[in-house]
Amino acid sequence: MKKLYIQRYTDNQRINHWLVVVLFGLAGFSGLALFHPNLFFLTQFFGGPQWTRIVHPYFGIGVFLLFLLMFIGFWAANTWKRRDTEWLKASPELVLHDDEEKMPPVGKYNAGQKLVFWSMTLCLLVLLVTGLLFWQAWFAESVPIALQRVAVVLHALAAFIMSLTAVVHIYAAIWVKGTLRAMTQGNVSAGWAKRHHLLWYRDKMEGAQRDIQAERL
Amino acid sequence: MSSLQSLDIAARSATTTATPDARHNIPQVAKLIDVSSCIGCKACQVACMEWNDLRDDVGSCHGTYDNPVDLTPQSWTVMKFSEVEVTPGRLEWLIRKDGCMHCEDPGCLKACPAPGAIVKYANGIVDFISENCIGCGYCVKGCPFDVPRISTKDNKAYKCSLCADRVAVNQAPACAKACPTGAIRFGSKEDMLEYGGGRVAELKTRGYEKAAVYDPPGVSGTHVVYVLQHGDKPELYANLPKNPSISPMVALWKGLAKPVALATMIGAALVGFFHHMKMGPLEVPERDEEYVPDDQPNVVGVEDGSRTHVRDA
C-alpha cells in the first residue's frame, strides 16, 4: 500500500518560490544591516559595508520581479471570499487550541494564507516605489528631500511588516505538519489536503475522476 | 579627514554604546559669519579650495554671482547672493556663506547607518570620516540644511569639516583666516556669541530692528552662527531655514523605530517557537483511505498537463 498524494505546485512554481526566498533573504539581511547599527556586522556577508549598499537595491528589484511571476500564477486563488472572513473569525480557536474541528472548509488557500499573499504583495510594491525614490546611485539626486524622508520611513515600515509576514509564513509551514513537502516535493498527502483544504481536495479528486472517465471512453 | 584621537569624539554615527567620556572641559568652538560685514569677495571659497585641495568642475551660471550655483562634493562652501526688498524701494544685497552648520544635534549623524562615518568632536565640530562612508545618502535625508553632497565619482559624502584638522592644531578654519573684512571669525562659542551680540546691538542702532544671531535651538544650536540684519526672516538669505530641526520622519526612522522594530521581529519568531513548545504541531491523523494499492500510481496531478491518477473508487 502506498500513500496517496495530490500535486499542489509545479516544478516551475517551486523553483520560483525558492528563488524568491533566496533573494528575499539577501535583500532582507542586507537591509537589516543598514537599519540597525547592532546588525551592521551583517555587511561582512555581502562583501563589506560599501558592497552592501551597492547590492541591496538589486536584490530588492530581484525579489520584486520574481514575486511578480509568482503573483501572476497565484493571485486568482487568493481572491477574498465571504468564507474567508468566517474562517478568520474562527481562527483564534485554531491558533490558540490547535482545534481544527470548528474551522469552515476552505479551498486551495485559507484566509491566513491569503493575508500572507496580499501582505507580501502590498509590502513589495511599497518597498519598490519607496526604494527607487532614495536609491542614491540612480534616482535620489532628482527626488525632493522631503519626499525621500517619507520614503525611508515607509520603506522601513513595509520591510518590517514583510518580515513579520515571513515569520508567520515560515512558522505556519513548520506548525502544520506535511505542509513543507508541498514546496519541496510539490505534493501533499490526500489526508493533509482533506483536513486543511477540503474544497480544494474535492475539486482535485473530482477532476482526477473525470480524467479517468474520459480515458476509459 | 581621518579620525582624530577618539577621546575627543563626543558622538559617533551608528554607534549604540557610549563614546569615551574621560576628557572634560573641552571648549565648544564656533565660527561666526557676520553677513552684514561680508563683501562677497569669495576669498573664503578660494581658501577652502586651497586648504582642502578641492577643484570643482567649471559649471554654468544662473544669472547671479553664485559660483558654483550650489554646494557640491568639491565645493564645501558657496557664497549665496540674494537681492531683496525688505522695505519697498530699498534694494538689499544679502550675501550668505552657505555650508555645513555643524549642529549640536546633527541630523546627518542620526541618520547615518555606517559606524564612525560621521563623528561629532567634543569641541562641537561635525566631521565626515570618508573611509567609513558607504555612500548611501542617508545623511542628506537627515540634514535640516541640505548640506551633504554625495560624489558620483567615489560614492562618498562631502561637506565642510570646519577645518577640523586646522582646529586640532590651534589654527582657525581656512575661510576665517582668509576673510579680508573680519566677517568670518572663529573661537569659542561663548566668545563668538558675545561678539555676535555686539554686532547685533550695533546693527540695531543702524535701523535693523530685527537683527539677530542665528543659532537655531531646533538643532540645539549650531557651531556655525550667522549675524543677520533681518534675524526674523532668515529665509531671505537664500532660504536659510527659519526653525530648522531634524525631520520627525528621520527621528522616527532612526529613533524609536529601530529598537521597537527589531524587538518585535525577534519577538515574533519567539512567539512562534513558544507556540510550538506549548501547542505542538498540527498533525493529520493517518487513515486507510489515504492509501492506494502498490500497483497503482499514487499522485494526483495538477493543471500542468501532467497525467492525473487516482485510485479506482
Interface residues (C-beta under 8 A of the other chain):
Chain A: M1 K2 K3 L4 Y5 I6 Q7 R8 Y9 T10 A33 L34 F35 H36 P37 N38 L39 F40 P49 Q50 T52 R53 V95 L96 H97 D98 E100 F134 Q136 A137 A140 E141 I145 A146 Q148 R149 V150 V152 V153 A156 L157 F160 S163 L164 V167 V168 I170 Y171 I174 W175 V176 K177 G178 N187 S189 A190 G191 W192 K194 R195 H196 K204 M205 G207 A208 Q209 D211 I212
Chain B: A14 T15 T16 P113 A114 P115 N132 I134 G135 C136 G137 Y138 V140 K141 D146 I150 N155 S247 M249 V250 L252 W253 A257 K258 P259 A261 L262 T264 M265 A268 A269 G272 H275 H276 M279 G280 P281 L282 E283 V284 P285 E286 R287 E289 E290 Y291 V292 P293 D294 Q296 N298 V299 V300 G301 V302 D304 S306 T308 H309 V310 R311 D312 A313
